[in-house]
C-alpha cells in the first residue's frame, strides 16, 4: 500500500505532463487534486494497481466544461413537463433573451430622455391590454407572487380562505404555510367540499385584510360540491385576491378561467404563472387594481423576488406574441391544442420496428388536471423498454420518452420543428446498441 502512495505524482508534476500542459492550469490543478484524493481513498480500500493518472485528470478537466443543464427532446406528450423546464419559449422570446444576454440593455433606463426608467415597463402595458387590469408586475414565480401579495397587503391581519382551497402544489408549496410566512392570519371557512359566499361574509370583520380564492390547478373535487364565484366574493366588503395558479390569458384551454374575465368579475388582484398556460418563462404575475399592485411594488420583498433582465425579455416577447392573437406561435399553447404529426415522425424513423397507436398526453405542470389530450404515438415494443429509454437519454441531445404498457412511447405532440430527425437518429442508435448487447 505504501509503495502505491509513493508512486502518486504531485500536482506540479501533472501540470507539466505533455498531455495536460496545454489545458487551463487552474482546471488541471483542481482536477488533479480530485483525482489524487480519490486514488488515496481507493488505495486505503485495497487498490493494487494505479490507473493512467494523466488520462483521469484529462477526463476530469473535460468534464468541468460539460453543462449539466442542457437542451433535451421532449417526446413524452406532457406539454408542461416540470422536470423538463415546463413551457419551451417561442422563437421570438428565445431571440429576445439572446439579444439582451449578449450585451447591455435598457433594463432600467428610459431611452427617450436617458433617465432611469421602470424595469416593468415592457411587460406592464401588454398585460394591461391582455387582461384589462389597471396595473401589473412580475416576480420570479407564482408562489412568490402569492407570498408578496399576502405579505404586502395582509401582514398582521386576517385572510379568509375556503377550507377546500387550502391546497398543496408541487414542491410542497402549501397555502397555509405561505400564509404563515407572510405574517397573515389564516381564517378557514366552509368545508372541504362545500363553501358558500355566506361563509366568507360571516368571517369578515374589522381585522380582515382580504379574501383569498385559490384555483384548484392540480386537482378536482367531484360530486357534492359548492364554491362561491368570483362575482359573489367580489360583492363582499373586503378586497379579493385570486390565485389562479396556471393562469390563462386566452380562452379555449379547457375550463381554465381567463385572467381578464376574473378581473372583469371583480377580483382586486390576480396572481398567476408565466411558464404554464401563458407559455413563457418562469414568472409570477400580479395584475389588478393599481392601489393593490402598487402596494406590492413598494414592499421590500418585491426586490428580493423581482425578475432579472432575461426573464423580463422572455416574458415581454411572449406577451407581445399573444397580443397578435396568433397563439399557435407559442409552442406550449399550440401543443395543448394540436396532437402533432405522428406520420412525420413515423417517416423520419424509416425502417425502425415501430407502430402507431392511439394514446393520450397531458398538460402537466399542475395545469388542466384530469384533462387528457388524445392523439397518436409511435410505439416500440421489445424485451426491455426501460433500457431503450435509458439509451435515448444518453443520446446527445437526450431524448426523453415515456415507458408504459411494456413499451417505449414517442409522442409527437411535444416535439419541436426538426426534433423528428434527432429522435430518429437516437432511436436507431439505441436499437443498434440493444442488438449489439
The 8 nearest C-alpha neighbors of each residue, nearest first, counted from 0:
[[1, 3, 2, 42, 4, 43, 47, 45],
 [2, 0, 4, 3, 5, 6, 42, 43],
 [3, 1, 5, 0, 4, 6, 7, 47],
 [4, 2, 6, 5, 0, 1, 7, 49],
 [3, 5, 1, 2, 6, 7, 0, 39],
 [6, 4, 2, 3, 7, 1, 8, 0],
 [5, 7, 3, 4, 8, 2, 49, 1],
 [6, 8, 4, 5, 9, 3, 35, 49],
 [9, 7, 12, 6, 10, 13, 5, 11],
 [8, 10, 12, 11, 13, 7, 31, 35],
 [9, 11, 13, 12, 31, 14, 28, 8],
 [12, 10, 14, 9, 13, 15, 28, 8],
 [11, 13, 9, 15, 10, 14, 8, 16],
 [12, 14, 16, 10, 15, 11, 9, 53],
 [13, 15, 11, 12, 16, 20, 19, 10],
 [16, 14, 13, 12, 20, 17, 11, 19],
 [15, 17, 13, 19, 18, 14, 20, 12],
 [18, 16, 20, 19, 15, 21, 14, 13],
 [19, 17, 16, 20, 53, 21, 57, 54],
 [20, 18, 16, 22, 17, 21, 14, 57],
 [19, 21, 17, 15, 22, 16, 14, 18],
 [22, 20, 19, 23, 18, 17, 24, 14],
 [21, 23, 19, 20, 24, 27, 26, 60],
 [24, 22, 26, 25, 27, 21, 20, 19],
 [25, 23, 27, 26, 22, 28, 14, 20],
 [26, 24, 28, 27, 23, 29, 30, 22],
 [25, 27, 29, 23, 24, 28, 60, 30],
 [26, 28, 24, 30, 25, 29, 31, 60],
 [29, 27, 25, 31, 26, 30, 24, 32],
 [28, 30, 26, 32, 31, 27, 25, 33],
 [29, 31, 27, 33, 32, 28, 56, 59],
 [32, 30, 28, 34, 33, 29, 56, 27],
 [31, 33, 35, 29, 30, 34, 36, 28],
 [34, 32, 30, 36, 31, 35, 37, 29],
 [33, 35, 37, 31, 32, 36, 30, 38],
 [36, 34, 38, 32, 37, 33, 31, 39],
 [37, 35, 39, 33, 38, 34, 32, 40],
 [36, 38, 34, 40, 35, 39, 33, 41],
 [39, 37, 41, 35, 40, 36, 42, 34],
 [40, 38, 42, 36, 41, 37, 35, 43],
 [39, 41, 43, 37, 38, 42, 44, 36],
 [42, 40, 44, 38, 43, 46, 39, 45],
 [43, 41, 46, 39, 45, 44, 40, 38],
 [42, 44, 40, 41, 45, 39, 46, 0],
 [45, 43, 41, 42, 46, 40, 39, 47],
 [46, 44, 42, 43, 47, 41, 0, 40],
 [45, 47, 42, 41, 48, 44, 43, 49],
 [46, 48, 45, 49, 42, 0, 3, 41],
 [49, 47, 46, 50, 3, 42, 45, 51],
 [48, 50, 51, 47, 3, 46, 52, 38],
 [51, 49, 52, 48, 55, 54, 53, 38],
 [52, 50, 54, 53, 55, 49, 56, 48],
 [51, 53, 55, 54, 50, 56, 49, 34],
 [54, 52, 56, 55, 51, 57, 13, 18],
 [53, 55, 57, 52, 56, 51, 58, 18],
 [56, 54, 52, 58, 57, 53, 59, 51],
 [57, 55, 59, 53, 58, 54, 30, 31],
 [56, 58, 54, 60, 55, 59, 53, 61],
 [59, 57, 61, 55, 56, 60, 62, 54],
 [58, 60, 56, 62, 61, 57, 30, 55],
 [61, 59, 57, 63, 62, 58, 30, 26],
 [62, 60, 58, 59, 63, 64, 57, 65],
 [61, 63, 59, 65, 60, 64, 58, 66],
 [64, 62, 60, 61, 65, 59, 26, 66],
 [63, 65, 62, 61, 66, 60, 67, 59],
 [66, 64, 62, 63, 67, 61, 68, 69],
 [67, 65, 68, 64, 69, 63, 62, 70],
 [66, 68, 69, 65, 64, 63, 62, 70],
 [69, 67, 66, 70, 65, 71, 83, 84],
 [70, 68, 67, 66, 71, 396, 397, 65],
 [69, 71, 396, 72, 68, 397, 83, 395],
 [70, 72, 397, 396, 398, 73, 69, 399],
 [73, 71, 398, 399, 397, 74, 418, 414],
 [72, 74, 399, 75, 413, 414, 71, 398],
 [73, 75, 400, 410, 409, 399, 413, 76],
 [76, 74, 400, 401, 77, 410, 73, 409],
 [75, 77, 360, 410, 413, 412, 74, 78],
 [78, 76, 361, 75, 80, 362, 360, 363],
 [77, 79, 362, 80, 413, 76, 363, 331],
 [80, 78, 85, 363, 364, 86, 362, 77],
 [79, 81, 85, 83, 363, 77, 82, 78],
 [82, 80, 85, 84, 83, 364, 79, 363],
 [83, 81, 80, 84, 85, 79, 364, 363],
 [82, 84, 80, 81, 85, 73, 71, 79],
 [83, 85, 81, 82, 80, 86, 87, 79],
 [86, 84, 79, 80, 81, 83, 274, 87],
 [87, 85, 79, 278, 331, 274, 275, 88],
 [88, 86, 330, 331, 85, 89, 278, 279],
 [89, 87, 279, 92, 93, 86, 90, 330],
 [88, 90, 329, 92, 91, 330, 93, 328],
 [91, 89, 93, 92, 94, 88, 328, 329],
 [92, 90, 94, 89, 93, 316, 95, 317],
 [91, 93, 313, 316, 95, 89, 94, 90],
 [94, 92, 90, 96, 95, 91, 88, 97],
 [95, 93, 97, 91, 92, 96, 98, 90],
 [94, 96, 92, 98, 93, 97, 312, 91],
 [97, 95, 93, 99, 309, 94, 98, 312],
 [98, 96, 100, 94, 95, 99, 101, 93],
 [99, 97, 95, 96, 100, 101, 94, 102],
 [98, 100, 96, 97, 101, 104, 102, 95],
 [101, 99, 97, 98, 102, 96, 309, 103],
 [100, 102, 98, 99, 97, 103, 96, 104],
 [103, 101, 100, 99, 104, 98, 97, 105],
 [102, 104, 99, 105, 101, 100, 106, 98],
 [105, 103, 106, 99, 102, 308, 100, 107],
 [104, 106, 108, 107, 103, 109, 110, 116],
 [107, 105, 118, 104, 108, 308, 117, 116],
 [106, 108, 116, 118, 117, 105, 115, 109],
 [109, 107, 116, 115, 105, 114, 110, 106],
 [108, 110, 116, 113, 114, 111, 115, 112],
 [109, 111, 113, 112, 108, 105, 114, 116],
 [112, 110, 109, 113, 114, 108, 116, 115],
 [113, 111, 114, 110, 109, 108, 115, 116],
 [114, 112, 110, 109, 111, 108, 115, 116],
 [115, 113, 112, 109, 108, 116, 110, 111],
 [116, 114, 108, 107, 109, 113, 117, 112],
 [115, 117, 108, 109, 107, 114, 118, 120],
 [116, 118, 107, 119, 120, 115, 108, 106],
 [119, 117, 107, 106, 120, 116, 121, 108],
 [118, 120, 117, 121, 122, 123, 136, 137],
 [121, 119, 123, 117, 122, 118, 124, 116],
 [120, 122, 119, 123, 315, 124, 118, 125],
 [123, 121, 315, 125, 119, 120, 124, 126],
 [122, 124, 126, 120, 135, 125, 119, 121],
 [123, 125, 127, 126, 122, 128, 121, 120],
 [126, 124, 128, 127, 122, 123, 129, 318],
 [127, 125, 129, 123, 124, 128, 130, 122],
 [126, 128, 132, 124, 131, 125, 130, 129],
 [127, 129, 125, 126, 131, 130, 124, 132],
 [128, 130, 126, 127, 125, 131, 248, 322],
 [131, 129, 259, 132, 127, 128, 126, 258],
 [130, 132, 127, 128, 259, 129, 133, 262],
 [133, 131, 287, 127, 130, 134, 286, 288],
 [134, 132, 288, 289, 287, 127, 131, 135],
 [135, 133, 289, 132, 287, 286, 288, 292],
 [136, 134, 286, 285, 123, 292, 287, 126],
 [135, 137, 285, 284, 119, 123, 286, 138],
 [136, 138, 284, 283, 285, 282, 306, 305],
 [139, 137, 305, 283, 306, 304, 282, 140],
 [138, 140, 282, 306, 283, 304, 305, 143],
 [283, 141, 139, 282, 143, 142, 138, 281],
 [140, 142, 283, 144, 272, 143, 271, 145],
 [141, 143, 145, 144, 140, 146, 283, 172],
 [144, 142, 146, 141, 140, 145, 147, 139],
 [143, 145, 141, 147, 283, 142, 146, 270],
 [146, 144, 148, 142, 147, 143, 149, 141],
 [145, 147, 143, 149, 144, 148, 150, 142],
 [148, 146, 144, 150, 145, 149, 151, 143],
 [147, 149, 145, 151, 146, 150, 152, 295],
 [148, 150, 153, 146, 152, 147, 151, 181],
 [151, 149, 181, 154, 147, 148, 153, 152],
 [150, 152, 148, 295, 149, 147, 298, 153],
 [151, 153, 149, 150, 148, 154, 208, 294],
 [152, 154, 149, 208, 156, 183, 150, 151],
 [153, 155, 183, 182, 150, 156, 181, 152],
 [156, 154, 183, 182, 153, 184, 157, 181],
 [157, 155, 153, 183, 154, 206, 208, 184],
 [156, 158, 184, 207, 208, 183, 206, 185],
 [159, 157, 209, 185, 210, 208, 186, 207],
 [158, 160, 186, 210, 187, 211, 185, 157],
 [161, 159, 187, 211, 186, 188, 162, 210],
 [162, 160, 188, 163, 164, 187, 189, 194],
 [161, 163, 187, 191, 164, 190, 188, 165],
 [162, 164, 191, 161, 165, 192, 190, 193],
 [163, 165, 166, 161, 162, 213, 215, 160],
 [166, 164, 174, 162, 163, 175, 167, 161],
 [165, 167, 164, 173, 174, 168, 215, 163],
 [166, 168, 173, 172, 171, 174, 169, 165],
 [167, 169, 172, 171, 166, 170, 173, 217],
 [170, 168, 171, 172, 167, 365, 364, 173],
 [169, 171, 172, 168, 167, 173, 142, 81],
 [172, 170, 169, 173, 167, 168, 176, 174],
 [173, 171, 168, 167, 170, 169, 174, 177],
 [174, 172, 167, 176, 175, 166, 171, 177],
 [173, 175, 177, 165, 176, 166, 178, 167],
 [176, 174, 178, 177, 173, 179, 165, 185],
 [177, 175, 179, 178, 173, 174, 180, 172],
 [178, 176, 180, 174, 179, 175, 181, 146],
 [177, 179, 175, 181, 176, 180, 183, 174],
 [178, 180, 176, 182, 177, 181, 183, 175],
 [181, 179, 177, 182, 178, 176, 183, 146],
 [182, 180, 150, 178, 179, 183, 149, 154],
 [181, 183, 154, 179, 180, 155, 150, 184],
 [184, 182, 154, 155, 156, 153, 181, 178],
 [185, 183, 157, 156, 158, 186, 182, 155],
 [184, 186, 158, 157, 159, 187, 183, 178],
 [185, 187, 159, 158, 160, 184, 157, 188],
 [188, 186, 160, 162, 161, 159, 185, 189],
 [187, 189, 161, 162, 198, 160, 199, 186],
 [190, 188, 194, 161, 162, 198, 193, 195],
 [189, 191, 193, 162, 192, 194, 163, 188],
 [190, 192, 163, 162, 193, 189, 194, 164],
 [191, 193, 224, 190, 163, 225, 223, 194],
 [194, 192, 225, 224, 190, 191, 226, 189],
 [193, 195, 189, 226, 225, 190, 161, 198],
 [196, 194, 227, 197, 198, 226, 193, 225],
 [195, 197, 199, 227, 198, 232, 231, 200],
 [196, 198, 200, 195, 199, 201, 194, 202],
 [199, 197, 196, 195, 201, 200, 188, 189],
 [198, 200, 196, 202, 197, 201, 188, 203],
 [201, 199, 197, 202, 198, 203, 196, 235],
 [200, 202, 198, 199, 203, 197, 204, 196],
 [201, 203, 199, 200, 204, 198, 159, 188],
 [204, 202, 200, 201, 207, 199, 205, 237],
 [203, 205, 206, 207, 202, 201, 200, 157],
 [204, 206, 207, 203, 208, 156, 157, 237],
 [207, 205, 204, 156, 157, 208, 203, 155],
 [208, 206, 157, 204, 205, 203, 209, 158],
 [209, 207, 153, 157, 156, 158, 206, 152],
 [210, 208, 238, 158, 237, 239, 207, 211],
 [209, 211, 159, 239, 158, 240, 238, 160],
 [212, 210, 240, 160, 241, 159, 239, 213],
 [211, 213, 241, 242, 240, 160, 214, 210],
 [214, 212, 242, 164, 241, 215, 243, 211],
 [213, 215, 243, 216, 242, 244, 212, 164],
 [216, 214, 218, 217, 213, 219, 164, 166],
 [215, 217, 366, 214, 365, 244, 218, 245],
 [218, 216, 365, 368, 215, 366, 168, 367],
 [219, 217, 215, 368, 216, 220, 369, 365],
 [220, 218, 221, 215, 368, 217, 369, 216],
 [219, 221, 192, 218, 222, 224, 223, 215],
 [222, 220, 219, 224, 223, 192, 218, 225],
 [221, 223, 224, 220, 192, 225, 219, 193],
 [224, 222, 221, 192, 225, 193, 220, 191],
 [225, 223, 192, 193, 222, 221, 226, 220],
 [224, 226, 193, 194, 192, 195, 227, 223],
 [225, 227, 194, 195, 193, 228, 224, 196],
 [228, 226, 195, 196, 231, 232, 194, 229],
 [229, 227, 231, 230, 226, 232, 196, 233],
 [228, 230, 232, 231, 233, 264, 266, 265],
 [231, 229, 233, 264, 228, 232, 265, 234],
 [230, 232, 228, 234, 229, 233, 227, 196],
 [231, 233, 229, 234, 235, 230, 196, 228],
 [234, 232, 230, 265, 235, 231, 229, 266],
 [233, 235, 232, 231, 230, 236, 265, 237],
 [236, 234, 232, 233, 237, 200, 231, 238],
 [235, 237, 234, 238, 203, 233, 200, 232],
 [238, 236, 209, 235, 239, 210, 208, 207],
 [239, 237, 209, 267, 210, 240, 236, 208],
 [238, 240, 210, 267, 266, 209, 233, 211],
 [241, 239, 268, 211, 269, 267, 210, 266],
 [240, 242, 212, 269, 211, 213, 243, 268],
 [243, 241, 213, 270, 244, 269, 214, 212],
 [242, 244, 214, 271, 246, 270, 245, 241],
 [245, 243, 271, 246, 242, 216, 272, 214],
 [246, 244, 272, 275, 366, 276, 271, 243],
 [245, 247, 271, 243, 244, 276, 272, 258],
 [248, 246, 257, 276, 249, 277, 258, 256],
 [247, 249, 257, 258, 277, 129, 246, 250],
 [250, 248, 247, 257, 251, 252, 258, 321],
 [251, 249, 252, 257, 248, 247, 255, 256],
 [250, 252, 253, 249, 254, 255, 336, 257],
 [253, 251, 250, 255, 254, 249, 247, 335],
 [252, 254, 255, 251, 367, 370, 250, 256],
 [253, 255, 252, 256, 367, 251, 250, 257],
 [256, 254, 253, 252, 257, 247, 367, 246],
 [257, 255, 254, 258, 247, 261, 260, 246],
 [258, 256, 247, 260, 248, 259, 250, 249],
 [257, 259, 261, 260, 248, 247, 130, 262],
 [260, 258, 130, 262, 261, 257, 131, 263],
 [261, 259, 263, 262, 257, 258, 264, 256],
 [260, 262, 264, 258, 263, 259, 266, 257],
 [261, 263, 266, 259, 265, 264, 260, 258],
 [262, 264, 260, 265, 261, 259, 266, 131],
 [265, 263, 261, 230, 262, 260, 229, 266],
 [264, 266, 233, 262, 263, 230, 267, 229],
 [267, 265, 262, 239, 268, 233, 261, 240],
 [268, 266, 239, 287, 288, 240, 238, 265],
 [267, 269, 287, 240, 266, 286, 241, 288],
 [268, 270, 241, 286, 285, 240, 242, 287],
 [271, 269, 285, 242, 284, 243, 144, 241],
 [270, 272, 246, 244, 243, 284, 141, 283],
 [273, 271, 283, 141, 245, 274, 282, 246],
 [272, 274, 282, 277, 279, 281, 280, 283],
 [275, 273, 279, 281, 280, 278, 86, 272],
 [274, 276, 278, 245, 277, 273, 272, 86],
 [275, 277, 247, 278, 245, 246, 274, 332],
 [276, 278, 273, 275, 279, 247, 274, 248],
 [279, 277, 274, 276, 275, 86, 331, 329],
 [278, 280, 274, 273, 317, 277, 88, 314],
 [281, 279, 274, 273, 282, 314, 313, 310],
 [282, 280, 274, 273, 140, 139, 279, 272],
 [283, 281, 140, 139, 273, 138, 272, 280],
 [282, 140, 284, 141, 272, 138, 144, 139],
 [283, 285, 137, 271, 270, 136, 272, 138],
 [284, 286, 270, 136, 135, 269, 137, 144],
 [287, 285, 135, 269, 268, 132, 134, 284],
 [286, 288, 268, 132, 267, 133, 134, 269],
 [287, 289, 133, 290, 267, 291, 134, 292],
 [288, 290, 134, 292, 133, 291, 293, 287],
 [291, 289, 293, 288, 292, 294, 287, 134],
 [290, 292, 294, 293, 289, 288, 295, 268],
 [293, 291, 289, 295, 294, 290, 296, 135],
 [292, 294, 296, 295, 291, 290, 289, 297],
 [293, 295, 291, 297, 292, 296, 290, 151],
 [296, 294, 292, 298, 293, 151, 297, 148],
 [295, 297, 293, 294, 298, 301, 292, 136],
 [298, 296, 294, 295, 293, 299, 301, 151],
 [297, 299, 295, 300, 296, 301, 151, 294],
 [300, 298, 301, 302, 297, 303, 296, 295],
 [299, 301, 303, 298, 302, 147, 304, 151],
 [302, 300, 304, 299, 303, 298, 305, 296],
 [301, 303, 305, 304, 300, 299, 298, 296],
 [302, 304, 300, 301, 305, 299, 138, 306],
 [305, 303, 301, 138, 302, 139, 143, 300],
 [304, 306, 138, 302, 139, 301, 303, 307],
 [307, 305, 138, 139, 310, 311, 137, 308],
 [306, 308, 310, 309, 311, 305, 139, 312],
 [307, 309, 311, 310, 312, 106, 306, 99],
 [310, 308, 312, 96, 311, 307, 313, 100],
 [309, 311, 313, 312, 307, 308, 306, 314],
 [310, 312, 308, 314, 309, 313, 315, 306],
 [311, 313, 309, 315, 310, 314, 96, 95],
 [314, 312, 92, 310, 316, 311, 315, 96],
 [313, 315, 317, 311, 316, 312, 279, 310],
 [314, 316, 122, 318, 312, 317, 313, 121],
 [315, 317, 92, 319, 313, 314, 318, 91],
 [318, 316, 314, 320, 315, 319, 279, 92],
 [319, 317, 321, 315, 320, 316, 125, 314],
 [318, 320, 322, 316, 321, 317, 315, 125],
 [319, 321, 317, 322, 318, 323, 316, 325],
 [322, 320, 318, 324, 319, 323, 326, 317],
 [321, 323, 319, 320, 324, 318, 129, 125],
 [324, 322, 321, 320, 325, 319, 326, 318],
 [323, 325, 321, 322, 326, 320, 327, 249],
 [326, 324, 323, 327, 328, 321, 320, 322],
 [325, 327, 328, 329, 324, 321, 332, 333],
 [326, 328, 333, 329, 325, 332, 330, 334],
 [329, 327, 326, 325, 330, 89, 333, 320],
 [328, 330, 89, 327, 332, 326, 331, 278],
 [331, 329, 333, 332, 89, 328, 334, 87],
 [332, 330, 334, 333, 278, 86, 329, 78],
 [331, 333, 335, 334, 329, 330, 327, 278],
 [334, 332, 327, 330, 336, 331, 335, 337],
 [335, 333, 337, 331, 336, 332, 412, 330],
 [334, 336, 332, 333, 337, 331, 362, 78],
 [337, 335, 333, 334, 332, 338, 252, 372],
 [336, 338, 334, 339, 333, 335, 412, 374],
 [339, 337, 412, 374, 334, 336, 340, 411],
 [340, 338, 412, 411, 337, 341, 334, 413],
 [339, 341, 343, 342, 411, 344, 338, 412],
 [342, 340, 344, 343, 411, 345, 375, 376],
 [343, 341, 345, 344, 340, 346, 347, 355],
 [344, 342, 346, 345, 340, 341, 347, 419],
 [343, 345, 347, 341, 419, 342, 346, 348],
 [344, 346, 342, 348, 343, 347, 341, 349],
 [347, 345, 343, 349, 348, 344, 342, 350],
 [346, 348, 344, 349, 345, 423, 420, 419],
 [349, 347, 423, 345, 346, 351, 344, 350],
 [348, 350, 346, 347, 351, 345, 423, 352],
 [349, 351, 348, 352, 353, 346, 345, 347],
 [350, 352, 349, 348, 353, 427, 426, 430],
 [353, 351, 350, 379, 354, 380, 378, 349],
 [354, 352, 379, 378, 351, 377, 355, 380],
 [355, 353, 378, 377, 356, 379, 352, 345],
 [354, 356, 377, 376, 378, 375, 353, 357],
 [357, 355, 375, 376, 358, 354, 377, 378],
 [358, 356, 375, 374, 376, 355, 359, 373],
 [357, 359, 375, 374, 373, 376, 356, 360],
 [360, 358, 373, 372, 374, 371, 361, 357],
 [359, 361, 76, 372, 77, 371, 373, 358],
 [362, 360, 77, 371, 363, 372, 76, 78],
 [361, 363, 78, 77, 79, 366, 367, 335],
 [364, 362, 79, 80, 365, 361, 77, 366],
 [365, 363, 79, 81, 366, 80, 85, 362],
 [364, 366, 217, 363, 216, 368, 367, 245],
 [365, 367, 216, 364, 368, 245, 217, 363],
 [368, 366, 370, 362, 369, 216, 253, 365],
 [369, 367, 217, 370, 366, 218, 365, 216],
 [368, 370, 371, 367, 218, 219, 361, 217],
 [371, 369, 368, 367, 372, 361, 253, 362],
 [370, 372, 361, 359, 360, 373, 369, 362],
 [371, 373, 360, 359, 361, 370, 374, 335],
 [374, 372, 359, 358, 371, 360, 338, 375],
 [373, 375, 338, 358, 359, 357, 372, 376],
 [376, 374, 357, 356, 358, 341, 355, 377],
 [375, 377, 410, 356, 409, 355, 378, 358],
 [376, 378, 355, 409, 354, 408, 353, 410],
 [379, 377, 408, 354, 353, 407, 355, 376],
 [378, 380, 353, 407, 406, 408, 381, 352],
 [381, 379, 406, 378, 407, 405, 384, 382],
 [380, 382, 383, 384, 379, 406, 405, 407],
 [381, 383, 384, 380, 405, 406, 386, 385],
 [382, 384, 386, 385, 381, 387, 405, 406],
 [385, 383, 387, 407, 406, 386, 381, 388],
 [386, 384, 388, 387, 383, 389, 402, 407],
 [387, 385, 389, 388, 384, 383, 390, 433],
 [386, 388, 384, 390, 389, 385, 429, 391],
 [387, 389, 385, 391, 386, 390, 384, 400],
 [390, 388, 386, 392, 387, 391, 385, 393],
 [389, 391, 387, 393, 392, 388, 429, 386],
 [392, 390, 388, 398, 394, 393, 389, 425],
 [393, 391, 397, 389, 398, 390, 394, 399],
 [392, 394, 390, 391, 397, 389, 395, 398],
 [395, 393, 397, 391, 396, 392, 425, 390],
 [396, 394, 397, 393, 398, 392, 425, 71],
 [395, 397, 394, 71, 398, 70, 72, 421],
 [398, 396, 392, 394, 71, 395, 393, 391],
 [399, 397, 72, 391, 392, 71, 73, 400],
 [398, 400, 73, 74, 392, 72, 397, 75],
 [401, 399, 75, 74, 409, 408, 388, 398],
 [400, 402, 75, 408, 407, 403, 409, 399],
 [403, 401, 407, 406, 408, 384, 385, 400],
 [402, 404, 405, 406, 401, 407, 408, 384],
 [403, 405, 406, 402, 407, 408, 380, 384],
 [406, 404, 403, 384, 402, 380, 407, 381],
 [407, 405, 380, 384, 404, 403, 379, 402],
 [406, 408, 402, 379, 384, 378, 401, 380],
 [407, 409, 378, 401, 377, 402, 400, 406],
 [410, 408, 377, 74, 400, 376, 75, 378],
 [409, 411, 376, 76, 74, 412, 75, 408],
 [412, 410, 339, 414, 413, 341, 340, 74],
 [413, 411, 339, 338, 76, 410, 414, 334],
 [412, 414, 76, 411, 74, 73, 78, 334],
 [415, 413, 411, 418, 412, 74, 73, 416],
 [414, 416, 418, 417, 413, 330, 419, 72],
 [417, 415, 418, 414, 419, 420, 413, 330],
 [416, 418, 419, 420, 415, 421, 414, 422],
 [417, 419, 421, 420, 415, 416, 414, 422],
 [420, 418, 422, 344, 417, 421, 423, 347],
 [421, 419, 423, 422, 418, 417, 347, 424],
 [422, 420, 418, 424, 423, 419, 425, 417],
 [421, 423, 425, 419, 420, 424, 426, 418],
 [424, 422, 348, 420, 426, 421, 425, 347],
 [425, 423, 421, 427, 422, 426, 428, 420],
 [426, 424, 422, 428, 423, 427, 391, 394],
 [425, 427, 429, 423, 428, 424, 422, 430],
 [426, 428, 430, 424, 429, 425, 431, 423],
 [429, 427, 431, 425, 426, 430, 432, 424],
 [430, 428, 426, 432, 427, 390, 431, 425],
 [431, 429, 433, 427, 432, 428, 426, 434],
 [432, 430, 428, 434, 433, 429, 427, 435],
 [433, 431, 435, 429, 430, 434, 428, 436],
 [432, 434, 430, 436, 431, 435, 429, 387],
 [435, 433, 431, 436, 432, 430, 429, 428],
 [436, 434, 432, 433, 431, 430, 429, 428],
 [435, 433, 434, 432, 431, 430, 429, 386]]
